[in-house]
Amino acid sequence: MANHIPNSESTTESSTTATVDRGLYATRNHIPLIARILLSALFLVSGINKILNPAATQDYMASAGMPLTGLFLVAAIALELGGGLSVLLGYRARWGAIALIGFTAIATLIFHTNLSDQLQQIMFLKNLAIIGGLLMIVQYGSGTIALLPDRNR
Protein backbone atom coordinates (compact mmCIF):
# COMPACT_ATOMS: atom_id res chain seq x y z
CA MET A 1 0.00 0.00 0.00
CA ALA A 2 1.43 3.39 -0.96
CA ASN A 3 2.04 6.00 1.69
CA HIS A 4 -0.37 8.87 1.49
CA ILE A 5 1.02 12.33 2.12
CA PRO A 6 -1.79 14.73 2.95
CA ASN A 7 -1.99 17.93 0.96
CA SER A 8 -4.35 20.83 1.36
CA GLU A 9 -6.88 19.25 -1.01
CA SER A 10 -7.07 15.90 0.82
CA THR A 11 -7.25 17.65 4.20
CA THR A 12 -10.26 19.62 2.99
CA GLU A 13 -11.88 16.43 1.69
CA SER A 14 -11.33 14.57 4.94
CA SER A 15 -12.69 17.41 7.07
CA THR A 16 -15.77 17.59 4.84
CA THR A 17 -16.21 13.82 5.13
CA ALA A 18 -15.85 14.03 8.90
CA THR A 19 -18.57 16.69 9.03
CA VAL A 20 -20.89 14.58 6.88
CA ASP A 21 -20.20 11.50 9.01
CA ARG A 22 -21.15 13.36 12.17
CA GLY A 23 -24.35 14.58 10.54
CA LEU A 24 -25.33 11.12 9.34
CA TYR A 25 -24.26 9.54 12.61
CA ALA A 26 -26.57 11.87 14.51
CA THR A 27 -29.60 10.31 12.76
CA ARG A 28 -28.54 6.71 13.43
CA ASN A 29 -30.30 6.75 16.80
CA HIS A 30 -33.54 8.15 15.42
CA ILE A 31 -34.01 6.15 12.21
CA PRO A 32 -34.69 2.81 13.97
CA LEU A 33 -37.24 4.56 16.21
CA ILE A 34 -39.02 6.11 13.22
CA ALA A 35 -39.02 2.73 11.45
CA ARG A 36 -40.48 1.02 14.53
CA ILE A 37 -43.22 3.66 14.81
CA LEU A 38 -44.17 3.27 11.14
CA LEU A 39 -44.14 -0.54 11.19
CA SER A 40 -46.03 -0.88 14.47
CA ALA A 41 -48.75 1.63 13.53
CA LEU A 42 -50.26 -0.79 11.02
CA PHE A 43 -50.56 -3.60 13.56
CA LEU A 44 -51.80 -1.42 16.41
CA VAL A 45 -54.53 0.22 14.32
CA SER A 46 -55.54 -3.15 12.87
CA GLY A 47 -55.72 -4.74 16.33
CA ILE A 48 -57.83 -1.87 17.68
CA ASN A 49 -60.16 -2.07 14.66
CA LYS A 50 -60.63 -5.79 15.33
CA ILE A 51 -61.66 -4.97 18.91
CA LEU A 52 -64.07 -2.27 17.72
CA ASN A 53 -65.56 -4.39 14.89
CA PRO A 54 -65.33 -8.04 15.93
CA ALA A 55 -68.37 -9.21 13.94
CA ALA A 56 -67.11 -7.71 10.68
CA THR A 57 -63.67 -9.24 11.28
CA GLN A 58 -65.16 -12.67 11.95
CA ASP A 59 -67.33 -12.41 8.83
CA TYR A 60 -64.22 -11.60 6.77
CA MET A 61 -62.36 -14.54 8.30
CA ALA A 62 -65.30 -16.87 7.60
CA SER A 63 -65.48 -15.65 3.98
CA ALA A 64 -61.91 -16.93 3.54
CA GLY A 65 -62.98 -20.34 4.86
CA MET A 66 -61.45 -20.02 8.33
CA PRO A 67 -63.02 -22.13 11.08
CA LEU A 68 -63.12 -21.07 14.76
CA THR A 69 -63.20 -17.38 13.89
CA GLY A 70 -63.73 -16.35 17.53
CA LEU A 71 -60.54 -18.08 18.61
CA PHE A 72 -58.55 -16.71 15.67
CA LEU A 73 -59.95 -13.21 16.28
CA VAL A 74 -58.61 -13.23 19.86
CA ALA A 75 -55.26 -14.60 18.68
CA ALA A 76 -55.00 -11.95 15.94
CA ILE A 77 -55.79 -9.15 18.40
CA ALA A 78 -53.22 -10.46 20.90
CA LEU A 79 -50.52 -10.82 18.24
CA GLU A 80 -51.15 -7.46 16.60
CA LEU A 81 -51.35 -5.49 19.84
CA GLY A 82 -48.65 -7.42 21.70
CA GLY A 83 -46.23 -7.53 18.79
CA GLY A 84 -47.06 -3.98 17.76
CA LEU A 85 -46.40 -2.60 21.25
CA SER A 86 -43.21 -4.63 21.54
CA VAL A 87 -41.88 -3.19 18.28
CA LEU A 88 -43.12 0.35 19.02
CA LEU A 89 -41.66 0.54 22.52
CA GLY A 90 -38.50 -1.38 21.72
CA TYR A 91 -39.16 -3.89 24.48
CA ARG A 92 -38.04 -7.32 23.25
CA ALA A 93 -38.53 -5.89 19.75
CA ARG A 94 -36.87 -8.85 18.04
CA TRP A 95 -39.40 -11.24 19.59
CA GLY A 96 -42.27 -8.90 18.75
CA ALA A 97 -41.04 -8.69 15.16
CA ILE A 98 -40.75 -12.48 14.93
CA ALA A 99 -44.34 -12.85 16.17
CA LEU A 100 -45.55 -10.27 13.64
CA ILE A 101 -43.63 -11.97 10.82
CA GLY A 102 -45.42 -15.24 11.58
CA PHE A 103 -48.79 -13.50 11.83
CA THR A 104 -48.26 -11.55 8.59
CA ALA A 105 -47.03 -14.59 6.67
CA ILE A 106 -50.04 -16.67 7.73
CA ALA A 107 -52.52 -13.84 7.04
CA THR A 108 -50.94 -13.32 3.61
CA LEU A 109 -51.30 -16.99 2.70
CA ILE A 110 -54.92 -17.07 3.89
CA PHE A 111 -56.24 -13.77 2.52
CA HIS A 112 -54.01 -12.62 -0.35
CA THR A 113 -53.18 -15.53 -2.63
CA ASN A 114 -55.42 -14.66 -5.58
CA LEU A 115 -52.59 -13.01 -7.49
CA SER A 116 -54.70 -12.68 -10.66
CA ASP A 117 -56.61 -9.92 -8.81
CA GLN A 118 -54.48 -6.78 -8.96
CA LEU A 119 -55.59 -5.56 -5.51
CA GLN A 120 -54.74 -8.91 -3.94
CA GLN A 121 -51.39 -8.89 -5.72
CA ILE A 122 -50.63 -5.45 -4.23
CA MET A 123 -51.71 -6.61 -0.76
CA PHE A 124 -49.51 -9.70 -1.11
CA LEU A 125 -46.47 -7.59 -2.09
CA LYS A 126 -47.22 -5.02 0.63
CA ASN A 127 -47.19 -7.79 3.21
CA LEU A 128 -43.87 -9.07 1.86
CA ALA A 129 -42.47 -5.54 2.27
CA ILE A 130 -43.76 -5.40 5.85
CA ILE A 131 -42.10 -8.75 6.55
CA GLY A 132 -38.88 -7.28 5.10
CA GLY A 133 -39.05 -4.35 7.50
CA LEU A 134 -39.69 -6.68 10.42
CA LEU A 135 -36.73 -8.82 9.38
CA MET A 136 -34.55 -5.71 9.69
CA ILE A 137 -35.64 -5.44 13.33
CA VAL A 138 -34.87 -9.13 13.88
CA GLN A 139 -31.41 -8.66 12.39
CA TYR A 140 -30.43 -5.28 13.82
CA GLY A 141 -32.61 -4.90 16.91
CA SER A 142 -34.58 -1.95 18.17
CA GLY A 143 -31.83 0.66 18.14
CA THR A 144 -30.70 2.74 21.07
CA ILE A 145 -33.95 4.64 21.70
CA ALA A 146 -35.97 1.83 23.25
CA LEU A 147 -37.27 0.60 26.60
CA LEU A 148 -34.95 -2.39 26.39
CA PRO A 149 -32.42 -1.90 23.60
CA ASP A 150 -31.39 -5.19 22.04
CA ARG A 151 -27.79 -6.22 22.32
CA ASN A 152 -26.03 -6.40 18.98
CA ARG A 153 -25.48 -9.92 17.71
C-alpha positions in Angstrom: 0.0 0.0 0.0 1.4 3.4 -1.0 2.0 6.0 1.7 -0.4 8.9 1.5 1.0 12.3 2.1 -1.8 14.7 3.0 -2.0 17.9 1.0 -4.3 20.8 1.4 -6.9 19.3 -1.0 -7.1 15.9 0.8 -7.2 17.7 4.2 -10.3 19.6 3.0 -11.9 16.4 1.7 -11.3 14.6 4.9 -12.7 17.4 7.1 -15.8 17.6 4.8 -16.2 13.8 5.1 -15.9 14.0 8.9 -18.6 16.7 9.0 -20.9 14.6 6.9 -20.2 11.5 9.0 -21.2 13.4 12.2 -24.3 14.6 10.5 -25.3 11.1 9.3 -24.3 9.5 12.6 -26.6 11.9 14.5 -29.6 10.3 12.8 -28.5 6.7 13.4 -30.3 6.8 16.8 -33.5 8.2 15.4 -34.0 6.2 12.2 -34.7 2.8 14.0 -37.2 4.6 16.2 -39.0 6.1 13.2 -39.0 2.7 11.4 -40.5 1.0 14.5 -43.2 3.7 14.8 -44.2 3.3 11.1 -44.1 -0.5 11.2 -46.0 -0.9 14.5 -48.8 1.6 13.5 -50.3 -0.8 11.0 -50.6 -3.6 13.6 -51.8 -1.4 16.4 -54.5 0.2 14.3 -55.5 -3.1 12.9 -55.7 -4.7 16.3 -57.8 -1.9 17.7 -60.2 -2.1 14.7 -60.6 -5.8 15.3 -61.7 -5.0 18.9 -64.1 -2.3 17.7 -65.6 -4.4 14.9 -65.3 -8.0 15.9 -68.4 -9.2 13.9 -67.1 -7.7 10.7 -63.7 -9.2 11.3 -65.2 -12.7 12.0 -67.3 -12.4 8.8 -64.2 -11.6 6.8 -62.4 -14.5 8.3 -65.3 -16.9 7.6 -65.5 -15.6 4.0 -61.9 -16.9 3.5 -63.0 -20.3 4.9 -61.5 -20.0 8.3 -63.0 -22.1 11.1 -63.1 -21.1 14.8 -63.2 -17.4 13.9 -63.7 -16.4 17.5 -60.5 -18.1 18.6 -58.6 -16.7 15.7 -59.9 -13.2 16.3 -58.6 -13.2 19.9 -55.3 -14.6 18.7 -55.0 -12.0 15.9 -55.8 -9.2 18.4 -53.2 -10.5 20.9 -50.5 -10.8 18.2 -51.1 -7.5 16.6 -51.4 -5.5 19.8 -48.7 -7.4 21.7 -46.2 -7.5 18.8 -47.1 -4.0 17.8 -46.4 -2.6 21.2 -43.2 -4.6 21.5 -41.9 -3.2 18.3 -43.1 0.3 19.0 -41.7 0.5 22.5 -38.5 -1.4 21.7 -39.2 -3.9 24.5 -38.0 -7.3 23.2 -38.5 -5.9 19.8 -36.9 -8.9 18.0 -39.4 -11.2 19.6 -42.3 -8.9 18.8 -41.0 -8.7 15.2 -40.8 -12.5 14.9 -44.3 -12.9 16.2 -45.6 -10.3 13.6 -43.6 -12.0 10.8 -45.4 -15.2 11.6 -48.8 -13.5 11.8 -48.3 -11.5 8.6 -47.0 -14.6 6.7 -50.0 -16.7 7.7 -52.5 -13.8 7.0 -50.9 -13.3 3.6 -51.3 -17.0 2.7 -54.9 -17.1 3.9 -56.2 -13.8 2.5 -54.0 -12.6 -0.3 -53.2 -15.5 -2.6 -55.4 -14.7 -5.6 -52.6 -13.0 -7.5 -54.7 -12.7 -10.7 -56.6 -9.9 -8.8 -54.5 -6.8 -9.0 -55.6 -5.6 -5.5 -54.7 -8.9 -3.9 -51.4 -8.9 -5.7 -50.6 -5.4 -4.2 -51.7 -6.6 -0.8 -49.5 -9.7 -1.1 -46.5 -7.6 -2.1 -47.2 -5.0 0.6 -47.2 -7.8 3.2 -43.9 -9.1 1.9 -42.5 -5.5 2.3 -43.8 -5.4 5.9 -42.1 -8.8 6.6 -38.9 -7.3 5.1 -39.0 -4.3 7.5 -39.7 -6.7 10.4 -36.7 -8.8 9.4 -34.6 -5.7 9.7 -35.6 -5.4 13.3 -34.9 -9.1 13.9 -31.4 -8.7 12.4 -30.4 -5.3 13.8 -32.6 -4.9 16.9 -34.6 -2.0 18.2 -31.8 0.7 18.1 -30.7 2.7 21.1 -34.0 4.6 21.7 -36.0 1.8 23.3 -37.3 0.6 26.6 -35.0 -2.4 26.4 -32.4 -1.9 23.6 -31.4 -5.2 22.0 -27.8 -6.2 22.3 -26.0 -6.4 19.0 -25.5 -9.9 17.7 
